[in-house]
Amino acid sequence: MNRPSRSLAVRIALSFAVIVCVVVGMVGASLYHATNRALSTRADYQLIGRVEHFRSLLHDLYTINEIEARPKLFETMLGDRQDVILFRRAGSTPFINVNPEQMPLPPLAIVPVTRPIGLDDLYEGSRADGVRMRWVGAQARIGDNGEVVEIIAAHVMTQEARVLSAYLERVWITVIGAVLVAMLLAWWVTSRGLMPLRLMADKAAEITPNRLSARLDVAHAPAELQSLAASFNAMLDRLENGYERLLQFSADLAHELRTPIGVLIGETQVTLAHERSVAEYRNVLESNLEELERLARIAQNILFLAQADHGEQRIERERLDIRDELEAICAYFEGIADERRITFEIDATGEMVANAIMCRRAIGNVVVNAVRYATANTVVRLTGCADADGATVIVGNRLGASIGEEALGRLFDRFYRGDAARSEFTESSGLGLSIVQAIMRMHGGDVSVECTREGWIEFSLRFPGG
C-alpha cells in the first residue's frame, strides 16, 4: 500500500522546526546548566562567607557561655529557615544546634583553624525529597588564646531549585514557541519560494500530444530552477522530435504496407471474378508470393530495428580481413551492378573486429544503396583501412544530382527515400540505411555521410577496435 506523500513545503517546515528545536534546546540547556552552576557557586561562596563570618565573630568573644547566651544571634545569620548551623566541641554534643528538620550530619572533613575554607572543602548532600544541600565544617578559636570549637553549617538549595524550575519551564515554553513560529514561517516562506515550481507544473500540465511545442520560460525562472527548466525544455524537444518521427514512421509504414496489400487484394479480386486456368492461378500466386515476401522483409527489418533500439544485444565479434569482406560483398551484388553497367573499385588493407553477419549486412546495405542510386556507367568505390583505434570502410558513388543538406541528414530515417529511390531500379523499403545505423551502434561505432564537390556521396562506417 502506497503511503500518501506529504507536501514539500510541509516537509521543509517540519525539517526547519526540528532544526530550530535542536538549536534552541541546546542553547536553553547550555544556559540552564550555566545558571545552575552560577547559582551553586554563589550559594557555596555565601556558605563559606557565613562560616568565615562566624569564625571572626567567635574570635571576638571570650567564652562559650557568651556564645550560648546569644543563640538568636546566630539563627538570624542563616540564609534560609531550613539552613543548619551547629557549634560544638570536638566529639561532643552541640551547644548551639539550629537544625529545623533534624537532618543527620554527613561525614565531614573539618577545616583546621589555621586554614581558610575553600570550595573543595564543601560536601554535596541531599535532603529526603531530593533537594541538594551543601555542607561545610571548620574549626574556630574563641578569643586570641581561647578554646577551639567546630562550626558545622549547611545550606538547603530550595530557592535555587525554585529558580531553576521556573527557568526550565521558561526554556520549554521558549522552545515550543520557537518551534511553532519557525514551522509557520518556514511553511509560509517555502510556499512562496515554491511558487515558481507550481507555475512550472501548471505549464507542464498544459503539454499534450497536440501541444508539444509549449516550453517553460527559462529567462524568468529563478536561478536555481533555470537548469531544471532548460533540461525540461530539452526533454520536450526530444519528445516532440521523437513523437513527430513516430507519427511519420507510422504514416510511412502504413503507406509502405498499403501498396503490397493493395496489390494482393486487387490481384486476388480480379482472379476470383472469373474462372482461370491453372497457369493463370499459378501466375497470380507467384505474384502474391513476391508481395508477401516483401511484407515479410519489411516486418523482419522493423523487428530488427525494434530489438536494436530496446535493450542492448550482445554480439560475438571476430577479426575479419577487410579486403576479403569487400570482395565477397561486391561479388554478391555483381548481378544488379551489371544491369546498370556499374563496376566496383576496391582498395582495402588491414583487419576489423566485428560480427561477420551484421558487418556484411551493414556494408551490403550501403553497397546496394550505392548501386541503385549511382549514375549509370560509373564506378562504386570501396576503400577500407585499419588503425590503432579500429577500422573504417568507405563506400562512395557518383550521383546525377546533388543531395541537399536537409535530405542528407534524413537519409538514416526509417522509410525515408529520396526521388532516386522511386526509380524503376529499386524496390527499397527505406529501411536499409536505418539498419546500417542500428548495426553500427550495436558495434559501438558510427556511420556518417557526406557529399563531395566532385558529385560523389560517401558513407563512412567506423568499427571500433577489439
VEXDREN-2710 file (C-alpha; in Angstrom, 1 decimal):
% VEXDREN-2710
k/r/px/py/pz
1/MET/0.0/0.0/0.0
2/ASN/1.4/3.4/-1.0
3/ARG/1.6/6.0/1.7
4/PRO/0.2/9.4/0.9
5/SER/3.1/11.8/0.2
6/ARG/3.4/14.9/2.2
7/SER/3.7/18.4/0.7
8/LEU/7.3/19.5/0.1
9/ALA/6.5/22.8/1.9
10/VAL/5.3/20.7/4.9
11/ARG/8.5/18.6/4.8
12/ILE/10.7/21.6/4.7
13/ALA/8.7/23.3/7.5
14/LEU/9.0/20.2/9.7
15/SER/12.7/19.9/9.0
16/PHE/13.2/23.5/9.8
17/ALA/11.2/23.1/13.0
18/VAL/13.3/20.2/14.1
19/ILE/16.5/22.2/13.5
20/VAL/15.1/25.1/15.5
21/CYS/14.0/22.7/18.3
22/VAL/17.5/21.2/18.4
23/VAL/19.3/24.6/18.3
24/VAL/17.1/26.4/20.8
25/GLY/17.0/23.3/23.0
26/MET/20.8/23.2/23.0
27/VAL/21.0/26.9/23.8
28/GLY/18.4/26.6/26.5
29/ALA/20.2/23.5/28.0
30/SER/23.5/25.3/27.9
31/LEU/22.1/28.4/29.6
32/TYR/20.3/26.2/32.2
33/HIS/23.5/24.4/33.1
34/ALA/25.3/27.7/33.2
35/THR/22.7/29.2/35.5
36/ASN/22.7/26.1/37.7
37/ARG/26.5/26.3/38.1
38/ALA/26.3/30.0/38.8
39/LEU/23.7/29.6/41.4
40/SER/25.5/26.7/43.0
41/THR/28.8/28.6/43.1
42/ARG/27.1/31.7/44.5
43/ALA/25.4/29.6/47.2
44/ASP/28.8/27.9/48.0
45/TYR/30.5/31.2/48.4
46/GLN/27.7/32.5/50.6
47/LEU/28.0/29.4/52.8
48/ILE/31.8/29.8/53.1
49/GLY/31.4/33.5/53.8
50/ARG/28.9/32.8/56.5
51/VAL/31.2/30.3/58.3
52/GLU/34.1/32.6/58.0
53/HIS/32.0/35.4/59.5
54/PHE/31.2/33.0/62.4
55/ARG/34.9/32.4/62.8
56/SER/35.5/36.1/63.1
57/LEU/32.6/36.6/65.4
58/LEU/33.8/33.8/67.7
59/HIS/37.3/35.3/67.7
60/ASP/35.9/38.5/69.2
61/LEU/34.1/36.7/72.1
62/TYR/35.8/35.4/75.2
63/THR/33.9/32.3/76.4
64/ILE/31.5/29.7/75.3
65/ASN/29.0/31.0/77.8
66/GLU/28.8/34.2/75.8
67/ILE/28.0/32.2/72.7
68/GLU/25.3/30.1/74.5
69/ALA/23.8/33.3/75.8
70/ARG/23.2/34.6/72.2
71/PRO/21.7/31.7/70.2
72/LYS/19.3/34.0/68.3
73/LEU/22.2/36.0/67.0
74/PHE/23.4/33.0/65.0
75/GLU/19.9/32.0/63.9
76/THR/19.4/35.4/62.3
77/MET/22.6/35.0/60.3
78/LEU/21.3/32.0/58.5
79/GLY/20.3/32.4/54.8
80/ASP/17.2/30.3/55.0
81/ARG/14.9/28.9/57.7
82/GLN/15.9/25.4/56.6
83/ASP/19.6/26.0/56.9
84/VAL/21.7/24.3/59.5
85/ILE/24.3/25.8/62.0
86/LEU/26.0/23.8/64.8
87/PHE/28.6/24.8/67.3
88/ARG/30.2/22.0/69.3
89/ARG/33.4/20.9/71.0
90/ALA/35.2/18.1/69.1
91/GLY/33.3/14.8/69.6
92/SER/30.7/16.3/72.0
93/THR/27.1/17.4/71.8
94/PRO/26.5/20.7/70.1
95/PHE/25.9/23.6/72.5
96/ILE/24.2/25.5/69.7
97/ASN/22.0/23.4/67.4
98/VAL/19.9/25.1/64.7
99/ASN/18.6/22.1/62.6
100/PRO/14.9/22.6/62.0
101/GLU/14.5/19.4/60.1
102/GLN/16.9/17.3/62.2
103/MET/18.9/16.2/59.3
104/PRO/21.8/13.8/60.1
105/LEU/25.3/15.1/59.8
106/PRO/27.3/13.7/56.9
107/PRO/30.9/12.6/57.3
108/LEU/32.7/15.9/57.1
109/ALA/36.4/16.7/57.0
110/ILE/36.8/19.6/59.4
111/VAL/38.9/22.5/58.1
112/PRO/41.6/23.4/60.7
113/VAL/41.5/26.8/62.3
114/THR/44.8/27.8/60.7
115/ARG/43.5/27.4/57.1
116/PRO/40.8/29.3/55.3
117/ILE/37.8/27.5/53.8
118/GLY/37.9/26.6/50.1
119/LEU/35.3/25.3/47.6
120/ASP/36.9/21.9/47.8
121/ASP/36.1/21.6/51.5
122/LEU/32.3/21.6/50.8
123/TYR/30.4/18.4/50.9
124/GLU/27.5/17.6/48.5
125/GLY/24.4/16.1/50.1
126/SER/20.6/15.9/49.6
127/ARG/17.5/16.2/51.6
128/ALA/14.9/13.4/51.8
129/ASP/12.9/15.0/49.0
130/GLY/16.0/15.2/46.7
131/VAL/16.8/18.9/47.2
132/ARG/20.5/19.5/47.1
133/MET/22.4/20.5/50.2
134/ARG/25.9/21.9/50.7
135/TRP/27.8/21.1/54.0
136/VAL/31.0/22.5/55.4
137/GLY/32.8/22.1/58.7
138/ALA/35.5/24.3/60.1
139/GLN/37.3/25.0/63.4
140/ALA/37.1/28.3/65.1
141/ARG/39.1/29.8/68.1
142/ILE/37.3/31.7/70.8
143/GLY/39.3/34.8/71.6
144/ASP/43.1/35.0/70.9
145/ASN/44.1/32.0/73.0
146/GLY/40.7/30.5/73.9
147/GLU/39.2/27.2/73.2
148/VAL/38.8/25.7/69.7
149/VAL/35.3/24.7/68.7
150/GLU/33.8/23.2/65.5
151/ILE/31.3/25.1/63.3
152/ILE/29.1/22.9/61.0
153/ALA/26.9/24.7/58.6
154/ALA/24.6/23.6/55.7
155/HIS/22.6/25.4/53.1
156/VAL/19.5/23.8/51.6
157/MET/19.2/24.9/48.0
158/THR/15.4/25.3/47.9
159/GLN/15.4/28.8/46.5
160/GLU/17.9/27.8/43.8
161/ALA/15.7/24.8/43.0
162/ARG/12.7/27.1/42.5
163/VAL/14.7/29.5/40.3
164/LEU/15.9/26.6/38.2
165/SER/12.5/25.1/37.9
166/ALA/11.0/28.4/36.8
167/TYR/13.9/28.8/34.4
168/LEU/13.4/25.3/32.9
169/GLU/9.7/26.0/32.5
170/ARG/10.5/29.1/30.5
171/VAL/13.1/27.2/28.4
172/TRP/10.4/24.7/27.4
173/ILE/7.9/27.4/26.7
174/THR/10.5/29.2/24.5
175/VAL/11.5/26.0/22.7
176/ILE/7.8/25.2/21.9
177/GLY/7.0/28.7/20.9
178/ALA/10.1/28.9/18.7
179/VAL/9.3/25.6/17.0
180/LEU/5.7/26.7/16.3
181/VAL/6.8/30.1/15.0
182/ALA/9.6/28.6/12.9
183/MET/7.2/26.0/11.5
184/LEU/4.7/28.6/10.4
185/LEU/7.3/30.9/9.0
186/ALA/9.1/28.1/7.2
187/TRP/5.8/26.9/5.7
188/TRP/4.9/30.4/4.5
189/VAL/8.4/31.1/3.1
190/THR/8.6/27.7/1.5
191/SER/5.2/28.0/-0.1
192/ARG/6.2/31.3/-1.6
193/GLY/9.6/30.0/-2.6
194/LEU/8.0/27.0/-4.4
195/MET/5.6/29.1/-6.3
196/PRO/7.8/29.0/-9.5
197/LEU/7.6/25.2/-9.3
198/ARG/3.9/25.3/-9.2
199/LEU/3.9/27.6/-12.2
200/MET/6.2/25.2/-14.0
201/ALA/3.9/22.3/-13.0
202/ASP/0.9/24.2/-14.4
203/LYS/2.7/24.9/-17.6
204/ALA/3.8/21.3/-17.9
205/ALA/0.2/20.2/-17.4
206/GLU/-0.8/22.1/-20.5
207/ILE/1.5/20.0/-22.6
208/THR/-0.4/17.3/-24.6
209/PRO/0.4/15.3/-27.7
210/ASN/-1.3/18.1/-29.6
211/ARG/0.6/20.8/-27.8
212/LEU/4.2/19.5/-27.6
213/SER/5.5/22.9/-28.7
214/ALA/4.9/24.5/-25.3
215/ARG/8.0/25.4/-23.4
216/LEU/8.9/26.6/-19.9
217/ASP/10.1/30.2/-19.5
218/VAL/13.8/29.8/-18.6
219/ALA/14.7/33.5/-18.7
220/HIS/12.2/34.5/-15.9
221/ALA/12.7/31.4/-13.8
222/PRO/14.8/31.6/-10.5
223/ALA/18.5/30.9/-10.9
224/GLU/18.2/27.6/-9.1
225/LEU/15.4/26.4/-11.4
226/GLN/16.8/27.6/-14.7
227/SER/18.9/24.5/-15.2
228/LEU/15.8/22.4/-14.4
229/ALA/13.7/24.4/-16.9
230/ALA/16.3/24.1/-19.6
231/SER/16.6/20.4/-19.1
232/PHE/12.8/20.0/-19.2
233/ASN/12.7/22.0/-22.4
234/ALA/15.4/19.9/-23.9
235/MET/13.5/16.8/-22.9
236/LEU/10.4/18.3/-24.6
237/ASP/12.4/18.9/-27.7
238/ARG/13.5/15.3/-27.8
239/LEU/9.9/14.1/-27.1
240/GLU/8.5/16.4/-29.8
241/ASN/11.1/15.2/-32.3
242/GLY/10.5/11.6/-31.3
243/TYR/6.8/12.0/-31.5
244/GLU/7.0/13.6/-34.9
245/ARG/9.3/10.9/-36.1
246/LEU/6.9/8.3/-34.7
247/LEU/4.0/9.8/-36.5
248/GLN/6.0/10.0/-39.7
249/PHE/7.1/6.4/-39.2
250/SER/3.5/5.3/-38.7
251/ALA/2.4/7.1/-41.8
252/ASP/5.3/5.7/-43.8
253/LEU/4.7/2.2/-42.5
254/ALA/1.1/2.4/-43.4
255/HIS/1.9/3.7/-46.9
256/GLU/4.6/1.1/-47.3
257/LEU/2.2/-1.8/-46.3
258/ARG/-0.7/-0.4/-48.2
259/THR/0.9/-0.9/-51.6
260/PRO/1.7/-4.6/-51.4
261/ILE/-1.6/-5.3/-49.6
262/GLY/-3.5/-3.3/-52.2
263/VAL/-1.7/-5.4/-54.9
264/LEU/-2.6/-8.6/-53.2
265/ILE/-6.2/-7.6/-52.8
266/GLY/-6.5/-6.3/-56.3
267/GLU/-5.0/-9.3/-58.0
268/THR/-7.0/-11.7/-55.8
269/GLN/-10.3/-9.9/-56.6
270/VAL/-9.6/-9.9/-60.4
271/THR/-8.6/-13.6/-60.3
272/LEU/-11.8/-14.6/-58.4
273/ALA/-14.0/-12.6/-60.7
274/HIS/-13.8/-15.3/-63.5
275/GLU/-12.7/-18.8/-63.9
276/ARG/-9.0/-19.0/-64.6
277/SER/-6.7/-21.7/-65.9
278/VAL/-4.1/-23.4/-63.8
279/ALA/-1.3/-21.4/-65.3
280/GLU/-3.1/-18.1/-64.6
281/TYR/-3.8/-19.1/-61.0
282/ARG/-0.1/-20.1/-60.7
283/ASN/1.0/-16.7/-62.0
284/VAL/-1.3/-14.9/-59.5
285/LEU/0.1/-17.0/-56.7
286/GLU/3.7/-16.3/-57.7
287/SER/2.9/-12.6/-57.8
288/ASN/1.2/-12.7/-54.4
289/LEU/4.2/-14.6/-53.1
290/GLU/6.5/-11.8/-54.1
291/GLU/4.4/-9.3/-52.4
292/LEU/4.1/-11.4/-49.3
293/GLU/7.9/-11.9/-49.3
294/ARG/8.3/-8.1/-49.5
295/LEU/5.9/-7.7/-46.5
296/ALA/7.9/-10.4/-44.6
297/ARG/11.2/-8.4/-45.3
298/ILE/9.6/-5.2/-44.0
299/ALA/8.3/-6.9/-40.9
300/GLN/11.7/-8.6/-40.3
301/ASN/13.6/-5.3/-40.7
302/ILE/11.2/-3.5/-38.4
303/LEU/11.6/-6.2/-35.8
304/PHE/15.4/-6.0/-36.1
305/LEU/15.3/-2.2/-35.6
306/ALA/13.0/-2.5/-32.6
307/GLN/15.3/-5.1/-31.0
308/ALA/18.3/-2.8/-31.6
309/ASP/16.5/0.2/-30.1
310/HIS/15.3/-1.5/-27.0
311/GLY/17.8/-3.4/-25.0
312/GLU/21.5/-4.0/-25.7
313/GLN/22.2/-7.1/-27.6
314/ARG/25.4/-9.0/-27.0
315/ILE/27.1/-9.7/-30.3
316/GLU/30.0/-12.1/-31.0
317/ARG/32.9/-10.4/-32.8
318/GLU/35.9/-11.8/-34.7
319/ARG/38.8/-10.5/-36.7
320/LEU/37.8/-10.1/-40.4
321/ASP/40.1/-9.2/-43.3
322/ILE/38.6/-6.0/-44.8
323/ARG/39.5/-6.7/-48.4
324/ASP/38.1/-10.2/-48.3
325/GLU/34.8/-9.0/-46.9
326/LEU/34.5/-6.2/-49.5
327/GLU/35.3/-8.5/-52.4
328/ALA/32.7/-11.0/-51.2
329/ILE/30.1/-8.3/-50.9
330/CYS/30.9/-6.9/-54.4
331/ALA/30.7/-10.4/-55.9
332/TYR/27.2/-10.9/-54.3
333/PHE/25.9/-7.7/-55.9
334/GLU/27.7/-8.0/-59.2
335/GLY/24.5/-9.1/-61.0
336/ILE/22.5/-5.9/-60.2
337/ALA/25.6/-3.8/-60.8
338/ASP/26.0/-5.3/-64.3
339/GLU/22.4/-4.4/-65.1
340/ARG/23.2/-0.7/-64.6
341/ARG/26.7/-1.1/-66.1
342/ILE/28.3/-0.2/-62.8
343/THR/31.7/-1.6/-61.8
344/PHE/33.4/-1.9/-58.4
345/GLU/36.7/-0.5/-57.4
346/ILE/38.2/-1.9/-54.1
347/ASP/41.2/-0.5/-52.2
348/ALA/41.4/-2.0/-48.7
349/THR/44.0/-3.3/-46.3
350/GLY/44.1/-4.5/-42.6
351/GLU/41.6/-6.2/-40.4
352/MET/38.5/-5.1/-38.5
353/VAL/36.8/-6.6/-35.4
354/ALA/33.1/-7.1/-35.9
355/ASN/30.3/-9.6/-36.1
356/ALA/30.6/-11.2/-39.5
357/ILE/26.9/-11.5/-40.4
358/MET/26.0/-8.0/-39.2
359/CYS/29.0/-6.4/-40.7
360/ARG/28.3/-7.9/-44.1
361/ARG/24.6/-6.8/-43.8
362/ALA/25.6/-3.2/-43.0
363/ILE/28.2/-2.9/-45.7
364/GLY/25.9/-4.8/-48.1
365/ASN/23.0/-2.3/-47.5
366/VAL/25.3/0.6/-48.2
367/VAL/26.7/-1.1/-51.4
368/VAL/23.3/-2.0/-52.8
369/ASN/22.2/1.6/-52.0
370/ALA/25.2/2.9/-54.0
371/VAL/24.4/0.6/-56.9
372/ARG/20.8/1.6/-57.0
373/TYR/21.3/5.3/-56.9
374/ALA/24.6/5.7/-58.7
375/THR/24.7/7.2/-62.2
376/ALA/24.8/4.5/-64.8
377/ASN/28.2/3.6/-66.4
378/THR/30.1/4.8/-63.2
379/VAL/32.2/3.2/-60.5
380/VAL/31.3/2.4/-56.9
381/ARG/34.4/2.8/-54.8
382/LEU/35.0/0.7/-51.7
383/THR/38.0/1.6/-49.5
384/GLY/39.0/0.3/-46.1
385/CYS/41.8/0.8/-43.7
386/ALA/42.6/0.0/-40.1
387/ASP/44.5/1.9/-37.4
388/ALA/45.1/1.6/-33.6
389/ASP/41.5/2.7/-32.8
390/GLY/39.6/0.5/-35.2
391/ALA/38.8/0.2/-38.9
392/THR/36.9/2.4/-41.4
393/VAL/35.1/1.3/-44.5
394/ILE/34.0/4.0/-47.1
395/VAL/31.5/3.3/-49.9
396/GLY/31.2/6.0/-52.5
397/ASN/29.3/6.5/-55.7
398/ARG/28.7/9.3/-58.2
399/LEU/25.3/10.9/-58.2
400/GLY/23.5/12.5/-61.1
401/ALA/22.2/15.3/-58.9
402/SER/23.5/16.6/-55.6
403/ILE/21.6/16.0/-52.3
404/GLY/20.6/18.9/-50.2
405/GLU/21.8/19.2/-46.5
406/GLU/18.3/18.6/-45.2
407/ALA/17.8/15.4/-47.3
408/LEU/21.3/14.3/-46.4
409/GLY/20.5/14.5/-42.7
410/ARG/17.4/12.3/-43.2
411/LEU/19.0/9.5/-45.1
412/PHE/19.1/7.3/-42.0
413/ASP/15.5/8.0/-41.1
414/ARG/13.2/5.0/-41.4
415/PHE/11.2/4.7/-44.6
416/TYR/12.8/7.9/-45.9
417/ARG/13.5/7.7/-49.6
418/GLY/14.6/10.5/-52.0
419/ASP/13.3/10.8/-55.6
420/ALA/16.0/8.4/-56.8
421/ALA/14.6/5.7/-54.5
422/ARG/11.4/5.7/-56.6
423/SER/13.1/4.8/-59.8
424/GLU/12.5/1.7/-61.8
425/PHE/15.7/0.1/-60.5
426/THR/14.8/-0.3/-56.8
427/GLU/12.3/-2.0/-54.6
428/SER/13.7/-0.5/-51.4
429/SER/11.5/-0.1/-48.4
430/GLY/13.6/2.8/-47.0
431/LEU/14.9/0.8/-44.0
432/GLY/18.3/-0.2/-45.3
433/LEU/20.3/2.8/-44.0
434/SER/18.4/2.7/-40.7
435/ILE/19.5/-0.9/-40.3
436/VAL/23.1/0.2/-41.1
437/GLN/23.0/2.8/-38.4
438/ALA/21.5/0.3/-35.8
439/ILE/24.2/-2.2/-36.6
440/MET/27.0/0.3/-36.2
441/ARG/25.5/1.4/-32.8
442/MET/25.4/-2.2/-31.7
443/HIS/29.1/-2.4/-32.5
444/GLY/29.8/0.8/-30.6
445/GLY/30.8/2.5/-33.8
446/ASP/29.0/5.0/-36.1
447/VAL/28.1/5.8/-39.7
448/SER/28.2/9.1/-41.5
449/VAL/27.5/10.5/-44.9
450/GLU/28.8/13.4/-46.9
451/CYS/28.7/14.8/-50.4
452/THR/31.9/15.9/-52.1
453/ARG/32.2/18.8/-54.6
454/GLU/33.0/16.4/-57.3
455/GLY/29.5/14.9/-57.1
456/TRP/30.3/11.9/-55.0
457/ILE/28.3/10.7/-52.0
458/GLU/30.4/8.7/-49.5
459/PHE/29.2/6.6/-46.5
460/SER/31.8/6.0/-43.8
461/LEU/31.4/3.1/-41.4
462/ARG/33.6/3.2/-38.4
463/PHE/34.2/0.0/-36.5
464/PRO/35.9/0.3/-33.1
465/GLY/39.0/-1.8/-32.2
466/GLY/38.7/-5.0/-30.3
END
